[in-house]
Amino acid sequence: MILSLLGIIDNGYRVKRLVDRIINSADQVVNLREAILTDRIRYSVSRGDDDRRKEWIDKSAKALEK
């Protein structure tokens, strides 16, 4: 999905490299990539408890917004 988005944004690959550098510089505080992936996995494996699933996907989205 990200690669598709990069193709339609002006200077998409340059912007992605910049965003990656920003994320990496914030890694000392919290590893955003790990937080997003962990919450997304928790969302995927949690079954039946819709409130809990919504909580995981919301946390993942908030980390992605950061």
N, CA, C and O atoms as a Tripos MOL2 file, in Angstrom:
@<TRIPOS>MOLECULE
protein
  264   263    66     0     0
PROTEIN
NO_CHARGES

@<TRIPOS>ATOM
      1 N           0.8270   -1.1820    0.0000 N.3       1 MET1
      2 CA          0.0000    0.0000    0.0000 C.3       1 MET1
      3 C           0.8770    1.2540    0.0000 C.2       1 MET1
      4 O           0.6060    2.2080   -0.7290 O.2       1 MET1
      5 N           1.9230    1.2450    0.8170 N.am      2 ILE2
      6 CA          2.8070    2.4130    0.8850 C.3       2 ILE2
      7 C           3.4910    2.6430   -0.4470 C.2       2 ILE2
      8 O           3.5990    3.7820   -0.9030 O.2       2 ILE2
      9 N           3.9610    1.5610   -1.0830 N.am      3 LEU3
     10 CA          4.6300    1.7000   -2.3780 C.3       3 LEU3
     11 C           3.6900    2.2740   -3.4270 C.2       3 LEU3
     12 O           4.1160    3.0610   -4.2710 O.2       3 LEU3
     13 N           2.4250    1.8940   -3.3870 N.am      4 SER4
     14 CA          1.4370    2.4580   -4.3120 C.3       4 SER4
     15 C           1.2640    3.9500   -4.0590 C.2       4 SER4
     16 O           1.1720    4.7400   -4.9980 O.2       4 SER4
     17 N           1.2210    4.3240   -2.8080 N.am      5 LEU5
     18 CA          1.0760    5.7300   -2.4380 C.3       5 LEU5
     19 C           2.2790    6.5400   -2.9030 C.2       5 LEU5
     20 O           2.1270    7.6710   -3.3650 O.2       5 LEU5
     21 N           3.4690    5.9670   -2.7830 N.am      6 LEU6
     22 CA          4.6760    6.6800   -3.1890 C.3       6 LEU6
     23 C           4.6540    7.0320   -4.6730 C.2       6 LEU6
     24 O           5.2130    8.0470   -5.0880 O.2       6 LEU6
     25 N           4.0060    6.1850   -5.4640 N.am      7 GLY7
     26 CA          3.9460    6.4290   -6.8960 C.3       7 GLY7
     27 C           3.0800    7.6090   -7.2860 C.2       7 GLY7
     28 O           3.2520    8.1600   -8.3730 O.2       7 GLY7
     29 N           2.1550    8.0120   -6.4280 N.am      8 ILE8
     30 CA          1.2650    9.1230   -6.7900 C.3       8 ILE8
     31 C           1.6060   10.4290   -6.0710 C.2       8 ILE8
     32 O           1.0540   11.4800   -6.3950 O.2       8 ILE8
     33 N           2.5060   10.3650   -5.1030 N.am      9 ILE9
     34 CA          2.9270   11.5740   -4.3850 C.3       9 ILE9
     35 C           4.1510   12.1520   -5.0940 C.2       9 ILE9
     36 O           5.0770   11.4240   -5.4520 O.2       9 ILE9
     37 N           4.1420   13.4670   -5.2890 N.am     10 ASP10
     38 CA          5.3280   14.1100   -5.8520 C.3      10 ASP10
     39 C           6.5270   13.8160   -4.9660 C.2      10 ASP10
     40 O           6.4670   13.9900   -3.7490 O.2      10 ASP10
     41 N           7.6160   13.3710   -5.5790 N.am     11 ASN11
     42 CA          8.8520   13.0420   -4.8370 C.3      11 ASN11
     43 C           8.5870   12.0130   -3.7480 C.2      11 ASN11
     44 O           9.1710   12.0820   -2.6660 O.2      11 ASN11
     45 N           7.7120   11.0670   -4.0310 N.am     12 GLY12
     46 CA          7.2850   10.0850   -3.0370 C.3      12 GLY12
     47 C           8.4160    9.3410   -2.3630 C.2      12 GLY12
     48 O           8.4100    9.1820   -1.1420 O.2      12 GLY12
     49 N           9.3950    8.8790   -3.1410 N.am     13 TYR13
     50 CA         10.4870    8.1030   -2.5480 C.3      13 TYR13
     51 C          11.3780    8.9820   -1.6740 C.2      13 TYR13
     52 O          11.8830    8.5330   -0.6440 O.2      13 TYR13
     53 N          11.5690   10.2340   -2.0880 N.am     14 ARG14
     54 CA         12.3530   11.1740   -1.2670 C.3      14 ARG14
     55 C          11.6260   11.4530    0.0480 C.2      14 ARG14
     56 O          12.2420   11.5040    1.1130 O.2      14 ARG14
     57 N          10.3150   11.6310   -0.0420 N.am     15 VAL15
     58 CA          9.5030   11.8710    1.1510 C.3      15 VAL15
     59 C           9.5630   10.6650    2.0820 C.2      15 VAL15
     60 O           9.6740   10.8280    3.2970 O.2      15 VAL15
     61 N           9.4910    9.4540    1.5240 N.am     16 LYS16
     62 CA          9.5600    8.2420    2.3440 C.3      16 LYS16
     63 C          10.8960    8.1520    3.0750 C.2      16 LYS16
     64 O          10.9360    7.8220    4.2600 O.2      16 LYS16
     65 N          11.9850    8.4450    2.3730 N.am     17 ARG17
     66 CA         13.3080    8.4140    3.0310 C.3      17 ARG17
     67 C          13.3630    9.4180    4.1760 C.2      17 ARG17
     68 O          13.9180    9.1250    5.2350 O.2      17 ARG17
     69 N          12.7920   10.6000    3.9670 N.am     18 LEU18
     70 CA         12.7650   11.6170    5.0120 C.3      18 LEU18
     71 C          11.9390   11.1440    6.2120 C.2      18 LEU18
     72 O          12.3640   11.2790    7.3590 O.2      18 LEU18
     73 N          10.7660   10.5950    5.9350 N.am     19 VAL19
     74 CA          9.9130   10.0870    7.0190 C.3      19 VAL19
     75 C          10.6170    8.9520    7.7590 C.2      19 VAL19
     76 O          10.5520    8.8790    8.9860 O.2      19 VAL19
     77 N          11.2910    8.0630    7.0210 N.am     20 ASP20
     78 CA         12.0350    6.9830    7.6670 C.3      20 ASP20
     79 C          13.1180    7.5370    8.5930 C.2      20 ASP20
     80 O          13.3230    7.0120    9.6870 O.2      20 ASP20
     81 N          13.8060    8.5830    8.1660 N.am     21 ARG21
     82 CA         14.8450    9.1890    9.0170 C.3      21 ARG21
     83 C          14.2190    9.7950   10.2700 C.2      21 ARG21
     84 O          14.7820    9.6840   11.3590 O.2      21 ARG21
     85 N          13.0690   10.4300   10.1240 N.am     22 ILE22
     86 CA         12.3830   11.0180   11.2770 C.3      22 ILE22
     87 C          11.9630    9.9250   12.2460 C.2      22 ILE22
     88 O          12.1580   10.0550   13.4540 O.2      22 ILE22
     89 N          11.3880    8.8470   11.7220 N.am     23 ILE23
     90 CA         10.9810    7.7250   12.5790 C.3      23 ILE23
     91 C          12.1920    7.1470   13.2960 C.2      23 ILE23
     92 O          12.1390    6.8680   14.4940 O.2      23 ILE23
     93 N          13.2760    6.9680   12.5650 N.am     24 ASN24
     94 CA         14.4840    6.4160   13.1770 C.3      24 ASN24
     95 C          15.0320    7.3250   14.2660 C.2      24 ASN24
     96 O          15.5360    6.8330   15.2760 O.2      24 ASN24
     97 N          14.9450    8.6430   14.0890 N.am     25 SER25
     98 CA         15.4500    9.5530   15.1170 C.3      25 SER25
     99 C          14.5710    9.5260   16.3650 C.2      25 SER25
    100 O          15.0530    9.8060   17.4630 O.2      25 SER25
    101 N          13.2900    9.1930   16.2120 N.am     26 ALA26
    102 CA         12.3790    9.0960   17.3550 C.3      26 ALA26
    103 C          12.4340    7.7200   18.0070 C.2      26 ALA26
    104 O          11.8090    7.4960   19.0440 O.2      26 ALA26
    105 N          13.1750    6.8040   17.4050 N.am     27 ASP27
    106 CA         13.2620    5.4350   17.9070 C.3      27 ASP27
    107 C          13.7460    5.3440   19.3510 C.2      27 ASP27
    108 O          13.3860    4.4040   20.0600 O.2      27 ASP27
    109 N          14.5460    6.2940   19.7960 N.am     28 GLN28
    110 CA         15.0510    6.2400   21.1560 C.3      28 GLN28
    111 C          13.9300    6.3750   22.1790 C.2      28 GLN28
    112 O          14.0210    5.8350   23.2820 O.2      28 GLN28
    113 N          12.8940    7.0800   21.8210 N.am     29 VAL29
    114 CA         11.7620    7.2730   22.7220 C.3      29 VAL29
    115 C          10.8500    6.0590   22.6800 C.2      29 VAL29
    116 O          10.5650    5.4510   23.7110 O.2      29 VAL29
    117 N          10.3970    5.7130   21.4950 N.am     30 VAL30
    118 CA          9.5560    4.5370   21.3140 C.3      30 VAL30
    119 C           9.7960    4.0340   19.8950 C.2      30 VAL30
    120 O           9.8620    4.8250   18.9540 O.2      30 VAL30
    121 N           9.9230    2.7380   19.7460 N.am     31 ASN31
    122 CA         10.1240    2.1710   18.4220 C.3      31 ASN31
    123 C           8.7640    2.1010   17.7380 C.2      31 ASN31
    124 O           7.9910    1.1680   17.9550 O.2      31 ASN31
    125 N           8.4850    3.1100   16.9050 N.am     32 LEU32
    126 CA          7.1650    3.2190   16.2860 C.3      32 LEU32
    127 C           6.8690    2.0490   15.3650 C.2      32 LEU32
    128 O           5.7500    1.5350   15.3450 O.2      32 LEU32
    129 N           7.8700    1.6270   14.6010 N.am     33 ARG33
    130 CA          7.6310    0.4950   13.6920 C.3      33 ARG33
    131 C           7.2370   -0.7420   14.4790 C.2      33 ARG33
    132 O           6.3000   -1.4500   14.1080 O.2      33 ARG33
    133 N           7.9480   -1.0000   15.5570 N.am     34 GLU34
    134 CA          7.6550   -2.1700   16.3800 C.3      34 GLU34
    135 C           6.2850   -2.0460   17.0380 C.2      34 GLU34
    136 O           5.5360   -3.0200   17.1030 O.2      34 GLU34
    137 N           5.9590   -0.8520   17.5230 N.am     35 ALA35
    138 CA          4.6650   -0.6350   18.1720 C.3      35 ALA35
    139 C           3.5220   -0.8540   17.1810 C.2      35 ALA35
    140 O           2.5220   -1.4900   17.5160 O.2      35 ALA35
    141 N           3.6650   -0.3330   15.9730 N.am     36 ILE36
    142 CA          2.6310   -0.5020   14.9520 C.3      36 ILE36
    143 C           2.4680   -1.9720   14.6000 C.2      36 ILE36
    144 O           1.3500   -2.4860   14.5480 O.2      36 ILE36
    145 N           3.5830   -2.6430   14.3600 N.am     37 LEU37
    146 CA          3.5290   -4.0560   13.9900 C.3      37 LEU37
    147 C           2.9520   -4.9060   15.1130 C.2      37 LEU37
    148 O           2.1130   -5.7730   14.8680 O.2      37 LEU37
    149 N           3.3950   -4.6650   16.3440 N.am     38 THR38
    150 CA          2.9090   -5.4430   17.4850 C.3      38 THR38
    151 C           1.3980   -5.2750   17.6610 C.2      38 THR38
    152 O           0.6760   -6.2580   17.8230 O.2      38 THR38
    153 N           0.9320   -4.0510   17.6290 N.am     39 ASP39
    154 CA         -0.5010   -3.8080   17.7920 C.3      39 ASP39
    155 C          -1.3040   -4.3860   16.6310 C.2      39 ASP39
    156 O          -2.4130   -4.8830   16.8260 O.2      39 ASP39
    157 N          -0.7530   -4.3230   15.4390 N.am     40 ARG40
    158 CA         -1.4380   -4.8870   14.2660 C.3      40 ARG40
    159 C          -1.5320   -6.4080   14.3810 C.2      40 ARG40
    160 O          -2.5590   -6.9930   14.0380 O.2      40 ARG40
    161 N          -0.4730   -7.0440   14.8590 N.am     41 ILE41
    162 CA         -0.4970   -8.5020   15.0590 C.3      41 ILE41
    163 C          -1.5100   -8.8610   16.1390 C.2      41 ILE41
    164 O          -2.2840   -9.8040   15.9770 O.2      41 ILE41
    165 N          -1.5070   -8.1220   17.2240 N.am     42 ARG42
    166 CA         -2.4800   -8.3740   18.2930 C.3      42 ARG42
    167 C          -3.9060   -8.2490   17.7690 C.2      42 ARG42
    168 O          -4.7790   -9.0380   18.1300 O.2      42 ARG42
    169 N          -4.1330   -7.2570   16.9190 N.am     43 TYR43
    170 CA         -5.4470   -7.0870   16.3030 C.3      43 TYR43
    171 C          -5.8110   -8.3190   15.4700 C.2      43 TYR43
    172 O          -6.9330   -8.8200   15.5370 O.2      43 TYR43
    173 N          -4.8450   -8.7930   14.6890 N.am     44 SER44
    174 CA         -5.0990   -9.9190   13.7890 C.3      44 SER44
    175 C          -5.3960  -11.2150   14.5210 C.2      44 SER44
    176 O          -6.2130  -12.0120   14.0600 O.2      44 SER44
    177 N          -4.7410  -11.4390   15.6590 N.am     45 VAL45
    178 CA         -4.9150  -12.7150   16.3580 C.3      45 VAL45
    179 C          -6.0400  -12.6870   17.3780 C.2      45 VAL45
    180 O          -6.4890  -13.7440   17.8230 O.2      45 VAL45
    181 N          -6.5070  -11.5020   17.7590 N.am     46 SER46
    182 CA         -7.6080  -11.4520   18.7190 C.3      46 SER46
    183 C          -8.9170  -11.7070   17.9940 C.2      46 SER46
    184 O          -9.2580  -11.0150   17.0350 O.2      46 SER46
    185 N          -9.6260  -12.6860   18.4540 N.am     47 ARG47
    186 CA        -10.8790  -13.0780   17.8060 C.3      47 ARG47
    187 C         -12.0370  -12.9500   18.7960 C.2      47 ARG47
    188 O         -11.8910  -13.2480   19.9810 O.2      47 ARG47
    189 N         -13.1590  -12.5140   18.3010 N.am     48 GLY48
    190 CA        -14.3690  -12.5210   19.0950 C.3      48 GLY48
    191 C         -14.6030  -11.2890   19.9500 C.2      48 GLY48
    192 O         -15.7470  -10.8600   20.0950 O.2      48 GLY48
    193 N         -13.5600  -10.7090   20.5190 N.am     49 ASP49
    194 CA        -13.7100   -9.5550   21.3990 C.3      49 ASP49
    195 C         -13.5420   -8.2850   20.5750 C.2      49 ASP49
    196 O         -12.4340   -7.7680   20.4310 O.2      49 ASP49
    197 N         -14.6570   -7.7890   20.0340 N.am     50 ASP50
    198 CA        -14.5950   -6.6370   19.1430 C.3      50 ASP50
    199 C         -14.0600   -5.3800   19.8210 C.2      50 ASP50
    200 O         -13.3670   -4.5880   19.1820 O.2      50 ASP50
    201 N         -14.3660   -5.1830   21.1030 N.am     51 ASP51
    202 CA        -13.8470   -4.0150   21.8170 C.3      51 ASP51
    203 C         -12.3310   -4.0720   21.9170 C.2      51 ASP51
    204 O         -11.6440   -3.0690   21.7250 O.2      51 ASP51
    205 N         -11.8240   -5.2510   22.2190 N.am     52 ARG52
    206 CA        -10.3660   -5.4230   22.3360 C.3      52 ARG52
    207 C          -9.6940   -5.2520   20.9790 C.2      52 ARG52
    208 O          -8.6260   -4.6480   20.8890 O.2      52 ARG52
    209 N         -10.3070   -5.7760   19.9290 N.am     53 ARG53
    210 CA         -9.7560   -5.6340   18.5740 C.3      53 ARG53
    211 C          -9.7250   -4.1600   18.1750 C.2      53 ARG53
    212 O          -8.7500   -3.6940   17.5860 O.2      53 ARG53
    213 N         -10.7850   -3.4320   18.4950 N.am     54 LYS54
    214 CA        -10.8250   -2.0060   18.1700 C.3      54 LYS54
    215 C          -9.7330   -1.2580   18.9200 C.2      54 LYS54
    216 O          -9.1150   -0.3420   18.3770 O.2      54 LYS54
    217 N          -9.4980   -1.6450   20.1600 N.am     55 GLU55
    218 CA         -8.4440   -1.0060   20.9510 C.3      55 GLU55
    219 C          -7.0750   -1.1980   20.2850 C.2      55 GLU55
    220 O          -6.2860   -0.2560   20.1990 O.2      55 GLU55
    221 N          -6.7960   -2.4270   19.8120 N.am     56 TRP56
    222 CA         -5.4950   -2.6930   19.1750 C.3      56 TRP56
    223 C          -5.3410   -1.9070   17.8770 C.2      56 TRP56
    224 O          -4.2770   -1.3460   17.6190 O.2      56 TRP56
    225 N          -6.3810   -1.8610   17.0660 N.am     57 ILE57
    226 CA         -6.2650   -1.1560   15.7900 C.3      57 ILE57
    227 C          -6.1820    0.3540   16.0260 C.2      57 ILE57
    228 O          -5.4990    1.0520   15.2760 O.2      57 ILE57
    229 N          -6.8570    0.8640   17.0440 N.am     58 ASP58
    230 CA         -6.7610    2.2890   17.3870 C.3      58 ASP58
    231 C          -5.3490    2.6410   17.8540 C.2      58 ASP58
    232 O          -4.8020    3.6740   17.4690 O.2      58 ASP58
    233 N          -4.7640    1.7790   18.6830 N.am     59 LYS59
    234 CA         -3.3880    2.0140   19.1410 C.3      59 LYS59
    235 C          -2.4220    2.0040   17.9680 C.2      59 LYS59
    236 O          -1.5090    2.8260   17.8990 O.2      59 LYS59
    237 N          -2.6230    1.0840   17.0600 N.am     60 SER60
    238 CA         -1.7680    0.9960   15.8690 C.3      60 SER60
    239 C          -1.9040    2.2590   15.0160 C.2      60 SER60
    240 O          -0.9060    2.7990   14.5380 O.2      60 SER60
    241 N          -3.1160    2.7190   14.8310 N.am     61 ALA61
    242 CA         -3.3630    3.9370   14.0410 C.3      61 ALA61
    243 C          -2.7400    5.1590   14.7070 C.2      61 ALA61
    244 O          -2.1790    6.0130   14.0200 O.2      61 ALA61
    245 N          -2.8280    5.2550   16.0200 N.am     62 LYS62
    246 CA         -2.2230    6.3890   16.7290 C.3      62 LYS62
    247 C          -0.7120    6.3730   16.5920 C.2      62 LYS62
    248 O          -0.0950    7.4220   16.4100 O.2      62 LYS62
    249 N          -0.1070    5.1880   16.6790 N.am     63 ALA63
    250 CA          1.3460    5.0850   16.5000 C.3      63 ALA63
    251 C           1.7250    5.4710   15.0800 C.2      63 ALA63
    252 O           2.7510    6.1130   14.8600 O.2      63 ALA63
    253 N           0.9030    5.0840   14.1240 N.am     64 LEU64
    254 CA          1.1660    5.4320   12.7250 C.3      64 LEU64
    255 C           1.0610    6.9430   12.5180 C.2      64 LEU64
    256 O           1.8450    7.5210   11.7640 O.2      64 LEU64
    257 N           0.0990    7.5850   13.1810 N.am     65 GLU65
    258 CA         -0.0440    9.0390   13.0830 C.3      65 GLU65
    259 C           1.1710    9.7540   13.6560 C.2      65 GLU65
    260 O           1.5910   10.7890   13.1380 O.2      65 GLU65
    261 N           1.7350    9.2020   14.7270 N.am     66 LYS66
    262 CA          2.9430    9.8140   15.3140 C.3      66 LYS66
    263 C           4.0420    9.8720   14.2850 C.2      66 LYS66
    264 O           5.1370   10.3510   14.5780 O.2      66 LYS66
@<TRIPOS>BOND
     1     1     2 1
     2     2     3 1
     3     3     4 2
     4     3     5 am
     5     5     6 1
     6     6     7 1
     7     7     8 2
     8     7     9 am
     9     9    10 1
    10    10    11 1
    11    11    12 2
    12    11    13 am
    13    13    14 1
    14    14    15 1
    15    15    16 2
    16    15    17 am
    17    17    18 1
    18    18    19 1
    19    19    20 2
    20    19    21 am
    21    21    22 1
    22    22    23 1
    23    23    24 2
    24    23    25 am
    25    25    26 1
    26    26    27 1
    27    27    28 2
    28    27    29 am
    29    29    30 1
    30    30    31 1
    31    31    32 2
    32    31    33 am
    33    33    34 1
    34    34    35 1
    35    35    36 2
    36    35    37 am
    37    37    38 1
    38    38    39 1
    39    39    40 2
    40    39    41 am
    41    41    42 1
    42    42    43 1
    43    43    44 2
    44    43    45 am
    45    45    46 1
    46    46    47 1
    47    47    48 2
    48    47    49 am
    49    49    50 1
    50    50    51 1
    51    51    52 2
    52    51    53 am
    53    53    54 1
    54    54    55 1
    55    55    56 2
    56    55    57 am
    57    57    58 1
    58    58    59 1
    59    59    60 2
    60    59    61 am
    61    61    62 1
    62    62    63 1
    63    63    64 2
    64    63    65 am
    65    65    66 1
    66    66    67 1
    67    67    68 2
    68    67    69 am
    69    69    70 1
    70    70    71 1
    71    71    72 2
    72    71    73 am
    73    73    74 1
    74    74    75 1
    75    75    76 2
    76    75    77 am
    77    77    78 1
    78    78    79 1
    79    79    80 2
    80    79    81 am
    81    81    82 1
    82    82    83 1
    83    83    84 2
    84    83    85 am
    85    85    86 1
    86    86    87 1
    87    87    88 2
    88    87    89 am
    89    89    90 1
    90    90    91 1
    91    91    92 2
    92    91    93 am
    93    93    94 1
    94    94    95 1
    95    95    96 2
    96    95    97 am
    97    97    98 1
    98    98    99 1
    99    99   100 2
   100    99   101 am
   101   101   102 1
   102   102   103 1
   103   103   104 2
   104   103   105 am
   105   105   106 1
   106   106   107 1
   107   107   108 2
   108   107   109 am
   109   109   110 1
   110   110   111 1
   111   111   112 2
   112   111   113 am
   113   113   114 1
   114   114   115 1
   115   115   116 2
   116   115   117 am
   117   117   118 1
   118   118   119 1
   119   119   120 2
   120   119   121 am
   121   121   122 1
   122   122   123 1
   123   123   124 2
   124   123   125 am
   125   125   126 1
   126   126   127 1
   127   127   128 2
   128   127   129 am
   129   129   130 1
   130   130   131 1
   131   131   132 2
   132   131   133 am
   133   133   134 1
   134   134   135 1
   135   135   136 2
   136   135   137 am
   137   137   138 1
   138   138   139 1
   139   139   140 2
   140   139   141 am
   141   141   142 1
   142   142   143 1
   143   143   144 2
   144   143   145 am
   145   145   146 1
   146   146   147 1
   147   147   148 2
   148   147   149 am
   149   149   150 1
   150   150   151 1
   151   151   152 2
   152   151   153 am
   153   153   154 1
   154   154   155 1
   155   155   156 2
   156   155   157 am
   157   157   158 1
   158   158   159 1
   159   159   160 2
   160   159   161 am
   161   161   162 1
   162   162   163 1
   163   163   164 2
   164   163   165 am
   165   165   166 1
   166   166   167 1
   167   167   168 2
   168   167   169 am
   169   169   170 1
   170   170   171 1
   171   171   172 2
   172   171   173 am
   173   173   174 1
   174   174   175 1
   175   175   176 2
   176   175   177 am
   177   177   178 1
   178   178   179 1
   179   179   180 2
   180   179   181 am
   181   181   182 1
   182   182   183 1
   183   183   184 2
   184   183   185 am
   185   185   186 1
   186   186   187 1
   187   187   188 2
   188   187   189 am
   189   189   190 1
   190   190   191 1
   191   191   192 2
   192   191   193 am
   193   193   194 1
   194   194   195 1
   195   195   196 2
   196   195   197 am
   197   197   198 1
   198   198   199 1
   199   199   200 2
   200   199   201 am
   201   201   202 1
   202   202   203 1
   203   203   204 2
   204   203   205 am
   205   205   206 1
   206   206   207 1
   207   207   208 2
   208   207   209 am
   209   209   210 1
   210   210   211 1
   211   211   212 2
   212   211   213 am
   213   213   214 1
   214   214   215 1
   215   215   216 2
   216   215   217 am
   217   217   218 1
   218   218   219 1
   219   219   220 2
   220   219   221 am
   221   221   222 1
   222   222   223 1
   223   223   224 2
   224   223   225 am
   225   225   226 1
   226   226   227 1
   227   227   228 2
   228   227   229 am
   229   229   230 1
   230   230   231 1
   231   231   232 2
   232   231   233 am
   233   233   234 1
   234   234   235 1
   235   235   236 2
   236   235   237 am
   237   237   238 1
   238   238   239 1
   239   239   240 2
   240   239   241 am
   241   241   242 1
   242   242   243 1
   243   243   244 2
   244   243   245 am
   245   245   246 1
   246   246   247 1
   247   247   248 2
   248   247   249 am
   249   249   250 1
   250   250   251 1
   251   251   252 2
   252   251   253 am
   253   253   254 1
   254   254   255 1
   255   255   256 2
   256   255   257 am
   257   257   258 1
   258   258   259 1
   259   259   260 2
   260   259   261 am
   261   261   262 1
   262   262   263 1
   263   263   264 2
@<TRIPOS>SUBSTRUCTURE
     1 MET1         2 RESIDUE 1 A MET
     2 ILE2         6 RESIDUE 1 A ILE
     3 LEU3        10 RESIDUE 1 A LEU
     4 SER4        14 RESIDUE 1 A SER
     5 LEU5        18 RESIDUE 1 A LEU
     6 LEU6        22 RESIDUE 1 A LEU
     7 GLY7        26 RESIDUE 1 A GLY
     8 ILE8        30 RESIDUE 1 A ILE
     9 ILE9        34 RESIDUE 1 A ILE
    10 ASP10       38 RESIDUE 1 A ASP
    11 ASN11       42 RESIDUE 1 A ASN
    12 GLY12       46 RESIDUE 1 A GLY
    13 TYR13       50 RESIDUE 1 A TYR
    14 ARG14       54 RESIDUE 1 A ARG
    15 VAL15       58 RESIDUE 1 A VAL
    16 LYS16       62 RESIDUE 1 A LYS
    17 ARG17       66 RESIDUE 1 A ARG
    18 LEU18       70 RESIDUE 1 A LEU
    19 VAL19       74 RESIDUE 1 A VAL
    20 ASP20       78 RESIDUE 1 A ASP
    21 ARG21       82 RESIDUE 1 A ARG
    22 ILE22       86 RESIDUE 1 A ILE
    23 ILE23       90 RESIDUE 1 A ILE
    24 ASN24       94 RESIDUE 1 A ASN
    25 SER25       98 RESIDUE 1 A SER
    26 ALA26      102 RESIDUE 1 A ALA
    27 ASP27      106 RESIDUE 1 A ASP
    28 GLN28      110 RESIDUE 1 A GLN
    29 VAL29      114 RESIDUE 1 A VAL
    30 VAL30      118 RESIDUE 1 A VAL
    31 ASN31      122 RESIDUE 1 A ASN
    32 LEU32      126 RESIDUE 1 A LEU
    33 ARG33      130 RESIDUE 1 A ARG
    34 GLU34      134 RESIDUE 1 A GLU
    35 ALA35      138 RESIDUE 1 A ALA
    36 ILE36      142 RESIDUE 1 A ILE
    37 LEU37      146 RESIDUE 1 A LEU
    38 THR38      150 RESIDUE 1 A THR
    39 ASP39      154 RESIDUE 1 A ASP
    40 ARG40      158 RESIDUE 1 A ARG
    41 ILE41      162 RESIDUE 1 A ILE
    42 ARG42      166 RESIDUE 1 A ARG
    43 TYR43      170 RESIDUE 1 A TYR
    44 SER44      174 RESIDUE 1 A SER
    45 VAL45      178 RESIDUE 1 A VAL
    46 SER46      182 RESIDUE 1 A SER
    47 ARG47      186 RESIDUE 1 A ARG
    48 GLY48      190 RESIDUE 1 A GLY
    49 ASP49      194 RESIDUE 1 A ASP
    50 ASP50      198 RESIDUE 1 A ASP
    51 ASP51      202 RESIDUE 1 A ASP
    52 ARG52      206 RESIDUE 1 A ARG
    53 ARG53      210 RESIDUE 1 A ARG
    54 LYS54      214 RESIDUE 1 A LYS
    55 GLU55      218 RESIDUE 1 A GLU
    56 TRP56      222 RESIDUE 1 A TRP
    57 ILE57      226 RESIDUE 1 A ILE
    58 ASP58      230 RESIDUE 1 A ASP
    59 LYS59      234 RESIDUE 1 A LYS
    60 SER60      238 RESIDUE 1 A SER
    61 ALA61      242 RESIDUE 1 A ALA
    62 LYS62      246 RESIDUE 1 A LYS
    63 ALA63      250 RESIDUE 1 A ALA
    64 LEU64      254 RESIDUE 1 A LEU
    65 GLU65      258 RESIDUE 1 A GLU
    66 LYS66      262 RESIDUE 1 A LYS
